[in-house]
Amino acid sequence: MNKLRLSHRMRDLAQSDIRRMTLECERVGGVNLGQGICDLPTIPELKTGLARAVEENRSTYSRYDGIGELRTAVAERLSRKNGVSYDAEGEVVVSVGATGAFAMTMMALLDPGDEVILPEPFYGYHWNTIVAAGGTPVPVPMREPDFAVDMDALSAAVTSRTRAVVVCSPANPSGKVWTAEELDSLVPVLHEHDLWAVTDEIYEDILYDGRRHLSLASRPGARERTITVSGFSKTFSITGWRLGFAAAPAPMAAALGVLNDLFYVCAPTPLQYAVAEALTRVPASYYTELAAEYQVKRDQLVEVCERLGWKPRVPGGAYYLMTEPTGIKAASARELSDRILEQAQVASVPGSAFFADGGGETLVRFCFAKTRDDLDRACGLLEKAFA
């Protein structure tokens, strides 16, 4: 038998704790508050749009950067909602999920050994995608308890090998929402050191307590140095459809398009037509009600954690809650998550999955993008096990 020989990049990659906890949850038949599956019903506008695309045999390859209807809908939405103008013909690339857009961006930017600054706690897929592209992620801790950006620490982390800074807002896993002051203070750092900012704005419609989404590209002086990554999975609860996009200045968008063609050929064509239709038909009230519904769920889970004496970091956006369980003996965050699953049949993700160098060992992350019944059940199980 031949000995398995893998590439060097595989030496630093491993299956995420998010996936591991999902498998463990399935094993015990528990409630999965670990992975952001977002198992909510598909809205009618998407169903009818998809049915129409299939009926009309729109099942062949699309253009490598997406169908014109979807690129136009994305550009109009970015202009109307985020206050930043992109040309649908040449500055928007539809991708296989926001994850695909982020991967294309890293492949376009990085040579082996190049560095990317990653505010911490970070989304593990960002870290691993940087590694897979040959880069080196450089974590810069945000300040607890509200995960404020330490711009002095971020600036100090820049070296001659730094190529980009990742801005995830609203953030997975912390729910951090970057403020106007934080975004504006990043812009001169980008210019001074000739850096790109890569934004992950996939949760831009899920904000709480009156917050408003601010896109970095809309800030003065930022557009020419920003690659905006977002998508539709979270807004429309279609995580399995795998549709996202990148918006960037034309030369960068062209590079991303080459890679999108190479790795994916195109995003799924019928699904593109369905999302394009939904973006033009869904009323503004949908987005308001979406955020309001998630805020109710956030508050429910926060209240349970507070009653248990745990220490929740109340998120400003997205649909995750990082909390510090107390009274559970565990030597690590992984053991802590395992204990919660064992005793309450509720899955979480170890906080260490979102930190480098031993951070996050007292934290776990819950996802509350669940049906009301499932969230009620999970909250009841947690209180029964730990109250």
HELIX and SHEET records of a PDB file:
HELIX    1   1 HIS A    8  ASP A   12  5                                   5    
HELIX    2   2 ASP A   17  VAL A   28  1                                  12    
HELIX    3   3 PRO A   44  GLU A   55  1                                  12    
HELIX    4   4 GLY A   68  ASN A   82  1                                  15    
HELIX    5   5 GLY A   97  LEU A  109  1                                  13    
HELIX    6   6 GLY A  124  ALA A  132  1                                   9    
HELIX    7   7 MET A  151  ALA A  156  1                                   6    
HELIX    8   8 ALA A  180  HIS A  193  1                                  14    
HELIX    9   9 LEU A  216  SER A  218  5                                   3    
HELIX   10  10 ARG A  223  ARG A  225  5                                   3    
HELIX   11  11 ALA A  250  TYR A  264  1                                  15    
HELIX   12  12 THR A  269  ARG A  281  1                                  13    
HELIX   13  13 ALA A  284  ARG A  307  1                                  24    
HELIX   14  14 ALA A  333  ALA A  344  1                                  12    
HELIX   15  15 GLY A  351  PHE A  354  5                                   4    
HELIX   16  16 ARG A  372  PHE A  386  1                                  15    
SHEET    1   A 2 VAL A  31  ASN A  32  0                                        
SHEET    2   A 2 VAL A 346  ALA A 347  1                                        
SHEET    1   B 7 VAL A  92  SER A  95  0                                        
SHEET    2   B 7 GLY A 244  ALA A 247 -1                                        
SHEET    3   B 7 THR A 226  GLY A 231 -1                                        
SHEET    4   B 7 TRP A 196  ASP A 200  1                                        
SHEET    5   B 7 THR A 162  CYS A 168  1                                        
SHEET    6   B 7 GLU A 115  GLU A 120  1                                        
SHEET    7   B 7 THR A 136  PRO A 141  1                                        
SHEET    1   C 4 LYS A 311  ARG A 313  0                                        
SHEET    2   C 4 TYR A 320  GLU A 324 -1                                        
SHEET    3   C 4 VAL A 364  CYS A 367 -1                                        
SHEET    4   C 4 VAL A 349  PRO A 350 -1                                        
END                                                                             
